[in-house]
């Protein structure tokens, strides 16, 4: 389960960066909204998956609300999921 969460965290981070680094500029500066729609759908699904898996992992590992809050806030920040992967998840997988 941890490996799936790590992959989801990385993909969620990439989709977040794509949404704001590629999708939004195309939509608002180039007037091309279609990529933003599909990147947004992907990011939304990955975000929901990330949060659900974070709840499952926190319950499995008996992590408290504080650790879950850190995982959740990281999903809202650019590069946050990459930090979580390096700081918390990679260490656990060894």
SEFIZA-3560 file (N, C-alpha, C; in Angstrom, 3 decimals):
REM SEFIZA-3560
<numar><xx>0.823</xx><yy>-1.197</yy><zz>0.000</zz><atom>N</atom></numar>
<numar><xx>0.000</xx><yy>0.000</yy><zz>0.000</zz><atom>CA</atom></numar>
<numar><xx>0.870</xx><yy>1.264</yy><zz>0.000</zz><atom>C</atom></numar>
<numar><xx>1.992</xx><yy>1.208</yy><zz>0.706</zz><atom>N</atom></numar>
<numar><xx>2.875</xx><yy>2.369</yy><zz>0.783</zz><atom>CA</atom></numar>
<numar><xx>3.443</xx><yy>2.727</yy><zz>-0.591</zz><atom>C</atom></numar>
<numar><xx>3.788</xx><yy>1.719</yy><zz>-1.376</zz><atom>N</atom></numar>
<numar><xx>4.330</xx><yy>1.959</yy><zz>-2.720</zz><atom>CA</atom></numar>
<numar><xx>3.279</xx><yy>2.655</yy><zz>-3.600</zz><atom>C</atom></numar>
<numar><xx>2.033</xx><yy>2.220</yy><zz>-3.496</zz><atom>N</atom></numar>
<numar><xx>0.941</xx><yy>2.847</yy><zz>-4.263</zz><atom>CA</atom></numar>
<numar><xx>0.774</xx><yy>4.297</yy><zz>-3.826</zz><atom>C</atom></numar>
<numar><xx>0.854</xx><yy>4.542</yy><zz>-2.521</zz><atom>N</atom></numar>
<numar><xx>0.727</xx><yy>5.910</yy><zz>-2.016</zz><atom>CA</atom></numar>
<numar><xx>1.873</xx><yy>6.783</yy><zz>-2.522</zz><atom>C</atom></numar>
<numar><xx>3.087</xx><yy>6.240</yy><zz>-2.530</zz><atom>N</atom></numar>
<numar><xx>4.239</xx><yy>7.007</yy><zz>-3.029</zz><atom>CA</atom></numar>
<numar><xx>4.051</xx><yy>7.386</yy><zz>-4.492</zz><atom>C</atom></numar>
<numar><xx>3.615</xx><yy>6.435</yy><zz>-5.306</zz><atom>N</atom></numar>
<numar><xx>3.393</xx><yy>6.705</yy><zz>-6.738</zz><atom>CA</atom></numar>
<numar><xx>2.296</xx><yy>7.744</yy><zz>-6.899</zz><atom>C</atom></numar>
<numar><xx>1.216</xx><yy>7.600</yy><zz>-6.143</zz><atom>N</atom></numar>
<numar><xx>0.114</xx><yy>8.569</yy><zz>-6.214</zz><atom>CA</atom></numar>
<numar><xx>0.584</xx><yy>9.955</yy><zz>-5.794</zz><atom>C</atom></numar>
<numar><xx>1.403</xx><yy>10.041</yy><zz>-4.757</zz><atom>N</atom></numar>
<numar><xx>1.916</xx><yy>11.327</yy><zz>-4.287</zz><atom>CA</atom></numar>
<numar><xx>2.748</xx><yy>12.013</yy><zz>-5.376</zz><atom>C</atom></numar>
<numar><xx>3.612</xx><yy>11.250</yy><zz>-6.034</zz><atom>N</atom></numar>
<numar><xx>4.447</xx><yy>11.822</yy><zz>-7.096</zz><atom>CA</atom></numar>
<numar><xx>3.582</xx><yy>12.261</yy><zz>-8.281</zz><atom>C</atom></numar>
<numar><xx>2.645</xx><yy>11.406</yy><zz>-8.695</zz><atom>N</atom></numar>
<numar><xx>1.779</xx><yy>11.762</yy><zz>-9.825</zz><atom>CA</atom></numar>
<numar><xx>0.897</xx><yy>12.976</yy><zz>-9.499</zz><atom>C</atom></numar>
<numar><xx>0.425</xx><yy>13.043</yy><zz>-8.259</zz><atom>N</atom></numar>
<numar><xx>-0.388</xx><yy>14.196</yy><zz>-7.846</zz><atom>CA</atom></numar>
<numar><xx>0.445</xx><yy>15.473</yy><zz>-7.904</zz><atom>C</atom></numar>
<numar><xx>1.691</xx><yy>15.391</yy><zz>-7.464</zz><atom>N</atom></numar>
<numar><xx>2.579</xx><yy>16.557</yy><zz>-7.524</zz><atom>CA</atom></numar>
<numar><xx>2.857</xx><yy>16.986</yy><zz>-8.959</zz><atom>C</atom></numar>
<numar><xx>3.087</xx><yy>16.028</yy><zz>-9.825</zz><atom>N</atom></numar>
<numar><xx>3.335</xx><yy>16.341</yy><zz>-11.243</zz><atom>CA</atom></numar>
<numar><xx>2.096</xx><yy>16.964</yy><zz>-11.870</zz><atom>C</atom></numar>
<numar><xx>0.916</xx><yy>16.395</yy><zz>-11.574</zz><atom>N</atom></numar>
<numar><xx>-0.315</xx><yy>16.947</yy><zz>-12.162</zz><atom>CA</atom></numar>
<numar><xx>-0.579</xx><yy>18.362</yy><zz>-11.661</zz><atom>C</atom></numar>
<numar><xx>-0.242</xx><yy>18.637</yy><zz>-10.410</zz><atom>N</atom></numar>
<numar><xx>-0.407</xx><yy>19.982</yy><zz>-9.844</zz><atom>CA</atom></numar>
<numar><xx>0.478</xx><yy>20.975</yy><zz>-10.594</zz><atom>C</atom></numar>
<numar><xx>1.734</xx><yy>20.597</yy><zz>-10.787</zz><atom>N</atom></numar>
<numar><xx>2.648</xx><yy>21.475</yy><zz>-11.512</zz><atom>CA</atom></numar>
<numar><xx>2.225</xx><yy>21.662</yy><zz>-12.965</zz><atom>C</atom></numar>
<numar><xx>1.730</xx><yy>20.602</yy><zz>-13.582</zz><atom>N</atom></numar>
<numar><xx>1.256</xx><yy>20.714</yy><zz>-14.969</zz><atom>CA</atom></numar>
<numar><xx>0.036</xx><yy>21.629</yy><zz>-15.068</zz><atom>C</atom></numar>
<numar><xx>-0.859</xx><yy>21.506</yy><zz>-14.086</zz><atom>N</atom></numar>
<numar><xx>-2.065</xx><yy>22.322</yy><zz>-14.095</zz><atom>CA</atom></numar>
<numar><xx>-1.732</xx><yy>23.813</yy><zz>-14.033</zz><atom>C</atom></numar>
<numar><xx>-0.846</xx><yy>24.180</yy><zz>-13.112</zz><atom>N</atom></numar>
<numar><xx>-0.537</xx><yy>25.596</yy><zz>-12.951</zz><atom>CA</atom></numar>
<numar><xx>0.618</xx><yy>26.079</yy><zz>-13.820</zz><atom>C</atom></numar>
<numar><xx>1.452</xx><yy>25.162</yy><zz>-14.287</zz><atom>N</atom></numar>
<numar><xx>2.570</xx><yy>25.554</yy><zz>-15.141</zz><atom>CA</atom></numar>
<numar><xx>2.267</xx><yy>25.472</yy><zz>-16.619</zz><atom>C</atom></numar>
<numar><xx>1.292</xx><yy>24.646</yy><zz>-16.984</zz><atom>N</atom></numar>
<numar><xx>0.961</xx><yy>24.460</yy><zz>-18.399</zz><atom>CA</atom></numar>
<numar><xx>-0.498</xx><yy>24.793</yy><zz>-18.697</zz><atom>C</atom></numar>
<numar><xx>-1.410</xx><yy>24.182</yy><zz>-17.921</zz><atom>N</atom></numar>
<numar><xx>-2.840</xx><yy>24.342</yy><zz>-18.188</zz><atom>CA</atom></numar>
<numar><xx>-3.349</xx><yy>25.761</yy><zz>-18.032</zz><atom>C</atom></numar>
<numar><xx>-3.042</xx><yy>26.369</yy><zz>-16.930</zz><atom>N</atom></numar>
<numar><xx>-3.532</xx><yy>27.738</yy><zz>-16.688</zz><atom>CA</atom></numar>
<numar><xx>-2.962</xx><yy>28.761</yy><zz>-17.672</zz><atom>C</atom></numar>
<numar><xx>-1.652</xx><yy>28.746</yy><zz>-17.932</zz><atom>N</atom></numar>
<numar><xx>-1.145</xx><yy>29.693</yy><zz>-18.935</zz><atom>CA</atom></numar>
<numar><xx>-1.781</xx><yy>29.495</yy><zz>-20.310</zz><atom>C</atom></numar>
<numar><xx>-1.981</xx><yy>28.236</yy><zz>-20.712</zz><atom>N</atom></numar>
<numar><xx>-2.630</xx><yy>28.001</yy><zz>-22.001</zz><atom>CA</atom></numar>
<numar><xx>-4.052</xx><yy>28.539</yy><zz>-22.004</zz><atom>C</atom></numar>
<numar><xx>-4.756</xx><yy>28.352</yy><zz>-20.903</zz><atom>N</atom></numar>
<numar><xx>-6.142</xx><yy>28.801</yy><zz>-20.822</zz><atom>CA</atom></numar>
<numar><xx>-6.251</xx><yy>30.329</yy><zz>-20.834</zz><atom>C</atom></numar>
<numar><xx>-5.459</xx><yy>30.994</yy><zz>-20.023</zz><atom>N</atom></numar>
<numar><xx>-5.638</xx><yy>32.430</yy><zz>-19.844</zz><atom>CA</atom></numar>
<numar><xx>-4.772</xx><yy>33.304</yy><zz>-20.749</zz><atom>C</atom></numar>
<numar><xx>-3.612</xx><yy>32.806</yy><zz>-21.159</zz><atom>N</atom></numar>
<numar><xx>-2.749</xx><yy>33.626</yy><zz>-22.011</zz><atom>CA</atom></numar>
<numar><xx>-2.900</xx><yy>33.282</yy><zz>-23.482</zz><atom>C</atom></numar>
<numar><xx>-3.145</xx><yy>32.015</yy><zz>-23.785</zz><atom>N</atom></numar>
<numar><xx>-3.246</xx><yy>31.611</yy><zz>-25.187</zz><atom>CA</atom></numar>
<numar><xx>-4.685</xx><yy>31.317</yy><zz>-25.604</zz><atom>C</atom></numar>
<numar><xx>-5.624</xx><yy>31.429</yy><zz>-24.665</zz><atom>N</atom></numar>
<numar><xx>-7.038</xx><yy>31.187</yy><zz>-24.936</zz><atom>CA</atom></numar>
<numar><xx>-7.279</xx><yy>29.772</yy><zz>-25.486</zz><atom>C</atom></numar>
<numar><xx>-6.582</xx><yy>28.788</yy><zz>-24.901</zz><atom>N</atom></numar>
<numar><xx>-6.744</xx><yy>27.379</yy><zz>-25.274</zz><atom>CA</atom></numar>
<numar><xx>-7.162</xx><yy>26.634</yy><zz>-23.999</zz><atom>C</atom></numar>
<numar><xx>-8.473</xx><yy>26.505</yy><zz>-23.746</zz><atom>N</atom></numar>
<numar><xx>-8.915</xx><yy>25.936</yy><zz>-22.467</zz><atom>CA</atom></numar>
<numar><xx>-8.907</xx><yy>24.403</yy><zz>-22.382</zz><atom>C</atom></numar>
<numar><xx>-8.865</xx><yy>23.711</yy><zz>-23.512</zz><atom>N</atom></numar>
<numar><xx>-9.020</xx><yy>22.253</yy><zz>-23.487</zz><atom>CA</atom></numar>
<numar><xx>-7.982</xx><yy>21.500</yy><zz>-22.642</zz><atom>C</atom></numar>
<numar><xx>-6.684</xx><yy>21.798</yy><zz>-22.780</zz><atom>N</atom></numar>
<numar><xx>-5.719</xx><yy>21.064</yy><zz>-21.941</zz><atom>CA</atom></numar>
<numar><xx>-5.970</xx><yy>21.259</yy><zz>-20.445</zz><atom>C</atom></numar>
<numar><xx>-6.385</xx><yy>22.448</yy><zz>-20.064</zz><atom>N</atom></numar>
<numar><xx>-6.652</xx><yy>22.731</yy><zz>-18.656</zz><atom>CA</atom></numar>
<numar><xx>-7.763</xx><yy>21.828</yy><zz>-18.119</zz><atom>C</atom></numar>
<numar><xx>-8.749</xx><yy>21.575</yy><zz>-18.949</zz><atom>N</atom></numar>
<numar><xx>-9.865</xx><yy>20.723</yy><zz>-18.550</zz><atom>CA</atom></numar>
<numar><xx>-9.376</xx><yy>19.306</yy><zz>-18.240</zz><atom>C</atom></numar>
<numar><xx>-8.601</xx><yy>18.730</yy><zz>-19.127</zz><atom>N</atom></numar>
<numar><xx>-8.155</xx><yy>17.346</yy><zz>-18.952</zz><atom>CA</atom></numar>
<numar><xx>-7.083</xx><yy>17.222</yy><zz>-17.860</zz><atom>C</atom></numar>
<numar><xx>-6.208</xx><yy>18.189</yy><zz>-17.796</zz><atom>N</atom></numar>
<numar><xx>-5.213</xx><yy>18.174</yy><zz>-16.715</zz><atom>CA</atom></numar>
<numar><xx>-5.927</xx><yy>18.355</yy><zz>-15.375</zz><atom>C</atom></numar>
<numar><xx>-6.929</xx><yy>19.203</yy><zz>-15.353</zz><atom>N</atom></numar>
<numar><xx>-7.709</xx><yy>19.433</yy><zz>-14.129</zz><atom>CA</atom></numar>
<numar><xx>-8.437</xx><yy>18.183</yy><zz>-13.663</zz><atom>C</atom></numar>
<numar><xx>-9.044</xx><yy>17.448</yy><zz>-14.608</zz><atom>N</atom></numar>
<numar><xx>-9.703</xx><yy>16.184</yy><zz>-14.249</zz><atom>CA</atom></numar>
<numar><xx>-8.700</xx><yy>15.194</yy><zz>-13.661</zz><atom>C</atom></numar>
<numar><xx>-7.554</xx><yy>15.089</yy><zz>-14.311</zz><atom>N</atom></numar>
<numar><xx>-6.518</xx><yy>14.162</yy><zz>-13.833</zz><atom>CA</atom></numar>
<numar><xx>-6.037</xx><yy>14.558</yy><zz>-12.437</zz><atom>C</atom></numar>
<numar><xx>-5.767</xx><yy>15.840</yy><zz>-12.278</zz><atom>N</atom></numar>
<numar><xx>-5.295</xx><yy>16.325</yy><zz>-10.979</zz><atom>CA</atom></numar>
<numar><xx>-6.352</xx><yy>16.104</yy><zz>-9.897</zz><atom>C</atom></numar>
<numar><xx>-7.586</xx><yy>16.373</yy><zz>-10.209</zz><atom>N</atom></numar>
<numar><xx>-8.660</xx><yy>16.181</yy><zz>-9.233</zz><atom>CA</atom></numar>
<numar><xx>-8.773</xx><yy>14.733</yy><zz>-8.781</zz><atom>C</atom></numar>
<numar><xx>-8.710</xx><yy>13.805</yy><zz>-9.722</zz><atom>N</atom></numar>
<numar><xx>-8.771</xx><yy>12.387</yy><zz>-9.383</zz><atom>CA</atom></numar>
<numar><xx>-7.582</xx><yy>11.945</yy><zz>-8.556</zz><atom>C</atom></numar>
<numar><xx>-6.403</xx><yy>12.419</yy><zz>-8.946</zz><atom>N</atom></numar>
<numar><xx>-5.196</xx><yy>12.069</yy><zz>-8.192</zz><atom>CA</atom></numar>
<numar><xx>-5.215</xx><yy>12.684</yy><zz>-6.791</zz><atom>C</atom></numar>
<numar><xx>-5.740</xx><yy>13.905</yy><zz>-6.672</zz><atom>N</atom></numar>
<numar><xx>-5.848</xx><yy>14.554</yy><zz>-5.363</zz><atom>CA</atom></numar>
<numar><xx>-6.762</xx><yy>13.752</yy><zz>-4.439</zz><atom>C</atom></numar>
<numar><xx>-7.915</xx><yy>13.354</yy><zz>-4.948</zz><atom>N</atom></numar>
<numar><xx>-8.851</xx><yy>12.563</yy><zz>-4.142</zz><atom>CA</atom></numar>
<numar><xx>-8.214</xx><yy>11.230</yy><zz>-3.747</zz><atom>C</atom></numar>
<numar><xx>-7.550</xx><yy>10.579</yy><zz>-4.699</zz><atom>N</atom></numar>
<numar><xx>-6.860</xx><yy>9.330</yy><zz>-4.407</zz><atom>CA</atom></numar>
<numar><xx>-5.781</xx><yy>9.507</yy><zz>-3.353</zz><atom>C</atom></numar>
<numar><xx>-5.033</xx><yy>10.597</yy><zz>-3.462</zz><atom>N</atom></numar>
<numar><xx>-3.971</xx><yy>10.899</yy><zz>-2.500</zz><atom>CA</atom></numar>
<numar><xx>-4.543</xx><yy>11.043</yy><zz>-1.092</zz><atom>C</atom></numar>
<numar><xx>-5.615</xx><yy>11.794</yy><zz>-0.958</zz><atom>N</atom></numar>
<numar><xx>-6.198</xx><yy>12.031</yy><zz>0.367</zz><atom>CA</atom></numar>
<numar><xx>-6.752</xx><yy>10.730</yy><zz>0.946</zz><atom>C</atom></numar>
<numar><xx>-7.439</xx><yy>9.934</yy><zz>0.127</zz><atom>N</atom></numar>
<numar><xx>-7.975</xx><yy>8.653</yy><zz>0.605</zz><atom>CA</atom></numar>
<numar><xx>-6.837</xx><yy>7.736</yy><zz>1.044</zz><atom>C</atom></numar>
<numar><xx>-5.794</xx><yy>7.651</yy><zz>0.227</zz><atom>N</atom></numar>
<numar><xx>-4.653</xx><yy>6.811</yy><zz>0.591</zz><atom>CA</atom></numar>
<numar><xx>-3.925</xx><yy>7.345</yy><zz>1.825</zz><atom>C</atom></numar>
<numar><xx>-3.885</xx><yy>8.666</yy><zz>1.991</zz><atom>N</atom></numar>
<numar><xx>-3.267</xx><yy>9.246</yy><zz>3.186</zz><atom>CA</atom></numar>
<numar><xx>-4.024</xx><yy>8.816</yy><zz>4.439</zz><atom>C</atom></numar>
<numar><xx>-5.341</xx><yy>8.803</yy><zz>4.365</zz><atom>N</atom></numar>
<numar><xx>-6.155</xx><yy>8.352</yy><zz>5.503</zz><atom>CA</atom></numar>
<numar><xx>-5.856</xx><yy>6.882</yy><zz>5.796</zz><atom>C</atom></numar>
<numar><xx>-5.820</xx><yy>6.060</yy><zz>4.747</zz><atom>N</atom></numar>
<numar><xx>-5.564</xx><yy>4.627</yy><zz>4.929</zz><atom>CA</atom></numar>
<numar><xx>-4.173</xx><yy>4.389</yy><zz>5.520</zz><atom>C</atom></numar>
<numar><xx>-3.163</xx><yy>5.066</yy><zz>4.974</zz><atom>N</atom></numar>
<numar><xx>-1.791</xx><yy>4.901</yy><zz>5.469</zz><atom>CA</atom></numar>
<numar><xx>-1.687</xx><yy>5.356</yy><zz>6.922</zz><atom>C</atom></numar>
<numar><xx>-2.310</xx><yy>6.490</yy><zz>7.249</zz><atom>N</atom></numar>
<numar><xx>-2.251</xx><yy>6.984</yy><zz>8.634</zz><atom>CA</atom></numar>
<numar><xx>-2.913</xx><yy>6.006</yy><zz>9.597</zz><atom>C</atom></numar>
<numar><xx>-3.980</xx><yy>5.370</yy><zz>9.166</zz><atom>N</atom></numar>
<numar><xx>-4.634</xx><yy>4.375</yy><zz>10.018</zz><atom>CA</atom></numar>
<numar><xx>-3.777</xx><yy>3.113</yy><zz>10.135</zz><atom>C</atom></numar>
<numar><xx>-3.204</xx><yy>2.677</yy><zz>9.010</zz><atom>N</atom></numar>
<numar><xx>-2.352</xx><yy>1.486</yy><zz>9.008</zz><atom>CA</atom></numar>
<numar><xx>-1.121</xx><yy>1.647</yy><zz>9.895</zz><atom>C</atom></numar>
<numar><xx>-0.461</xx><yy>2.794</yy><zz>9.762</zz><atom>N</atom></numar>
<numar><xx>0.780</xx><yy>3.051</yy><zz>10.489</zz><atom>CA</atom></numar>
<numar><xx>0.539</xx><yy>3.624</yy><zz>11.883</zz><atom>C</atom></numar>
<numar><xx>-0.745</xx><yy>3.827</yy><zz>12.213</zz><atom>N</atom></numar>
<numar><xx>-1.133</xx><yy>4.415</yy><zz>13.497</zz><atom>CA</atom></numar>
<numar><xx>-0.518</xx><yy>5.802</yy><zz>13.709</zz><atom>C</atom></numar>
<numar><xx>-0.492</xx><yy>6.554</yy><zz>12.607</zz><atom>N</atom></numar>
<numar><xx>-0.037</xx><yy>7.934</yy><zz>12.683</zz><atom>CA</atom></numar>
<numar><xx>-1.195</xx><yy>8.769</yy><zz>13.194</zz><atom>C</atom></numar>
<numar><xx>-0.914</xx><yy>9.816</yy><zz>13.882</zz><atom>N</atom></numar>
<numar><xx>-1.956</xx><yy>10.662</yy><zz>14.446</zz><atom>CA</atom></numar>
<numar><xx>-2.469</xx><yy>11.703</yy><zz>13.459</zz><atom>C</atom></numar>
<numar><xx>-3.320</xx><yy>12.544</yy><zz>13.989</zz><atom>N</atom></numar>
<numar><xx>-3.924</xx><yy>13.614</yy><zz>13.199</zz><atom>CA</atom></numar>
<numar><xx>-2.871</xx><yy>14.605</yy><zz>12.713</zz><atom>C</atom></numar>
<numar><xx>-1.842</xx><yy>14.814</yy><zz>13.518</zz><atom>N</atom></numar>
<numar><xx>-0.783</xx><yy>15.755</yy><zz>13.131</zz><atom>CA</atom></numar>
<numar><xx>-0.100</xx><yy>15.310</yy><zz>11.833</zz><atom>C</atom></numar>
<numar><xx>0.263</xx><yy>14.038</yy><zz>11.745</zz><atom>N</atom></numar>
<numar><xx>0.926</xx><yy>13.527</yy><zz>10.546</zz><atom>CA</atom></numar>
<numar><xx>-0.017</xx><yy>13.594</yy><zz>9.340</zz><atom>C</atom></numar>
<numar><xx>-1.301</xx><yy>13.254</yy><zz>9.548</zz><atom>N</atom></numar>
<numar><xx>-2.262</xx><yy>13.353</yy><zz>8.451</zz><atom>CA</atom></numar>
<numar><xx>-2.382</xx><yy>14.795</yy><zz>7.987</zz><atom>C</atom></numar>
<numar><xx>-2.415</xx><yy>15.731</yy><zz>8.914</zz><atom>N</atom></numar>
<numar><xx>-2.519</xx><yy>17.146</yy><zz>8.563</zz><atom>CA</atom></numar>
<numar><xx>-1.321</xx><yy>17.582</yy><zz>7.720</zz><atom>C</atom></numar>
<numar><xx>-0.138</xx><yy>17.106</yy><zz>8.069</zz><atom>N</atom></numar>
<numar><xx>1.063</xx><yy>17.415</yy><zz>7.285</zz><atom>CA</atom></numar>
<numar><xx>0.930</xx><yy>16.852</yy><zz>5.870</zz><atom>C</atom></numar>
<numar><xx>0.479</xx><yy>15.604</yy><zz>5.770</zz><atom>N</atom></numar>
<numar><xx>0.283</xx><yy>14.992</yy><zz>4.451</zz><atom>CA</atom></numar>
<numar><xx>-0.741</xx><yy>15.774</yy><zz>3.629</zz><atom>C</atom></numar>
<numar><xx>-1.826</xx><yy>16.187</yy><zz>4.277</zz><atom>N</atom></numar>
<numar><xx>-2.875</xx><yy>16.915</yy><zz>3.566</zz><atom>CA</atom></numar>
<numar><xx>-2.403</xx><yy>18.291</yy><zz>3.109</zz><atom>C</atom></numar>
<numar><xx>-1.759</xx><yy>19.029</yy><zz>3.983</zz><atom>N</atom></numar>
<numar><xx>-1.278</xx><yy>20.364</yy><zz>3.618</zz><atom>CA</atom></numar>
<numar><xx>-0.257</xx><yy>20.274</yy><zz>2.493</zz><atom>C</atom></numar>
<numar><xx>0.563</xx><yy>19.237</yy><zz>2.512</zz><atom>N</atom></numar>
<numar><xx>1.558</xx><yy>19.055</yy><zz>1.449</zz><atom>CA</atom></numar>
<numar><xx>0.892</xx><yy>18.912</yy><zz>0.085</zz><atom>C</atom></numar>
<numar><xx>-0.297</xx><yy>18.333</yy><zz>0.050</zz><atom>N</atom></numar>
<numar><xx>-0.988</xx><yy>18.164</yy><zz>-1.233</zz><atom>CA</atom></numar>
<numar><xx>-1.506</xx><yy>19.495</yy><zz>-1.781</zz><atom>C</atom></numar>
<numar><xx>-1.581</xx><yy>20.502</yy><zz>-0.937</zz><atom>N</atom></numar>
<numar><xx>-2.069</xx><yy>21.812</yy><zz>-1.363</zz><atom>CA</atom></numar>
<numar><xx>-0.949</xx><yy>22.745</yy><zz>-1.816</zz><atom>C</atom></numar>
<numar><xx>0.300</xx><yy>22.364</yy><zz>-1.549</zz><atom>N</atom></numar>
<numar><xx>1.440</xx><yy>23.217</yy><zz>-1.863</zz><atom>CA</atom></numar>
<numar><xx>2.217</xx><yy>22.676</yy><zz>-3.064</zz><atom>C</atom></numar>
<numar><xx>2.678</xx><yy>23.567</yy><zz>-3.937</zz><atom>N</atom></numar>
<numar><xx>3.543</xx><yy>23.089</yy><zz>-5.024</zz><atom>CA</atom></numar>
<numar><xx>4.783</xx><yy>22.401</yy><zz>-4.444</zz><atom>C</atom></numar>
<numar><xx>5.150</xx><yy>21.295</yy><zz>-5.001</zz><atom>N</atom></numar>
<numar><xx>6.298</xx><yy>20.486</yy><zz>-4.581</zz><atom>CA</atom></numar>
<numar><xx>6.110</xx><yy>19.839</yy><zz>-3.215</zz><atom>C</atom></numar>
<numar><xx>4.951</xx><yy>20.020</yy><zz>-2.583</zz><atom>N</atom></numar>
<numar><xx>4.712</xx><yy>19.464</yy><zz>-1.254</zz><atom>CA</atom></numar>
<numar><xx>4.727</xx><yy>17.950</yy><zz>-1.223</zz><atom>C</atom></numar>
<numar><xx>4.143</xx><yy>17.309</yy><zz>-2.222</zz><atom>N</atom></numar>
<numar><xx>4.108</xx><yy>15.847</yy><zz>-2.225</zz><atom>CA</atom></numar>
<numar><xx>5.494</xx><yy>15.258</yy><zz>-2.478</zz><atom>C</atom></numar>
<numar><xx>6.339</xx><yy>15.990</yy><zz>-3.190</zz><atom>N</atom></numar>
<numar><xx>7.711</xx><yy>15.522</yy><zz>-3.403</zz><atom>CA</atom></numar>
<numar><xx>8.485</xx><yy>15.554</yy><zz>-2.078</zz><atom>C</atom></numar>
<numar><xx>8.246</xx><yy>16.585</yy><zz>-1.294</zz><atom>N</atom></numar>
<numar><xx>8.864</xx><yy>16.697</yy><zz>0.028</zz><atom>CA</atom></numar>
<numar><xx>8.402</xx><yy>15.551</yy><zz>0.936</zz><atom>C</atom></numar>
<numar><xx>7.108</xx><yy>15.288</yy><zz>0.927</zz><atom>N</atom></numar>
<numar><xx>6.541</xx><yy>14.210</yy><zz>1.747</zz><atom>CA</atom></numar>
<numar><xx>7.146</xx><yy>12.867</yy><zz>1.356</zz><atom>C</atom></numar>
<numar><xx>7.285</xx><yy>12.657</yy><zz>0.062</zz><atom>N</atom></numar>
<numar><xx>7.857</xx><yy>11.397</yy><zz>-0.398</zz><atom>CA</atom></numar>
<numar><xx>9.280</xx><yy>11.224</yy><zz>0.136</zz><atom>C</atom></numar>
<numar><xx>10.060</xx><yy>12.276</yy><zz>0.043</zz><atom>N</atom></numar>
<numar><xx>11.459</xx><yy>12.186</yy><zz>0.475</zz><atom>CA</atom></numar>
<numar><xx>11.583</xx><yy>12.116</yy><zz>2.002</zz><atom>C</atom></numar>
<numar><xx>10.818</xx><yy>12.936</yy><zz>2.703</zz><atom>N</atom></numar>
<numar><xx>10.958</xx><yy>13.055</yy><zz>4.165</zz><atom>CA</atom></numar>
<numar><xx>10.323</xx><yy>11.897</yy><zz>4.934</zz><atom>C</atom></numar>
<numar><xx>9.138</xx><yy>11.443</yy><zz>4.499</zz><atom>N</atom></numar>
<numar><xx>8.391</xx><yy>10.465</yy><zz>5.273</zz><atom>CA</atom></numar>
<numar><xx>8.288</xx><yy>9.086</yy><zz>4.602</zz><atom>C</atom></numar>
<numar><xx>7.967</xx><yy>9.066</yy><zz>3.318</zz><atom>N</atom></numar>
<numar><xx>7.604</xx><yy>7.810</yy><zz>2.690</zz><atom>CA</atom></numar>
<numar><xx>8.785</xx><yy>6.957</yy><zz>2.253</zz><atom>C</atom></numar>
<numar><xx>9.812</xx><yy>7.581</yy><zz>1.696</zz><atom>N</atom></numar>
<numar><xx>10.970</xx><yy>6.820</yy><zz>1.248</zz><atom>CA</atom></numar>
<numar><xx>11.654</xx><yy>6.132</yy><zz>2.414</zz><atom>C</atom></numar>
<numar><xx>11.677</xx><yy>6.777</yy><zz>3.547</zz><atom>N</atom></numar>
<numar><xx>12.302</xx><yy>6.218</yy><zz>4.756</zz><atom>CA</atom></numar>
<numar><xx>11.554</xx><yy>4.970</yy><zz>5.212</zz><atom>C</atom></numar>
<numar><xx>10.236</xx><yy>4.988</yy><zz>5.119</zz><atom>N</atom></numar>
<numar><xx>9.422</xx><yy>3.868</yy><zz>5.578</zz><atom>CA</atom></numar>
<numar><xx>9.573</xx><yy>2.641</yy><zz>4.693</zz><atom>C</atom></numar>
<numar><xx>9.821</xx><yy>2.873</yy><zz>3.408</zz><atom>N</atom></numar>
<numar><xx>9.862</xx><yy>1.759</yy><zz>2.464</zz><atom>CA</atom></numar>
<numar><xx>11.116</xx><yy>0.910</yy><zz>2.619</zz><atom>C</atom></numar>
<numar><xx>12.161</xx><yy>1.452</yy><zz>3.222</zz><atom>N</atom></numar>
<numar><xx>13.419</xx><yy>0.707</yy><zz>3.367</zz><atom>CA</atom></numar>
<numar><xx>13.338</xx><yy>-0.354</yy><zz>4.428</zz><atom>C</atom></numar>
//
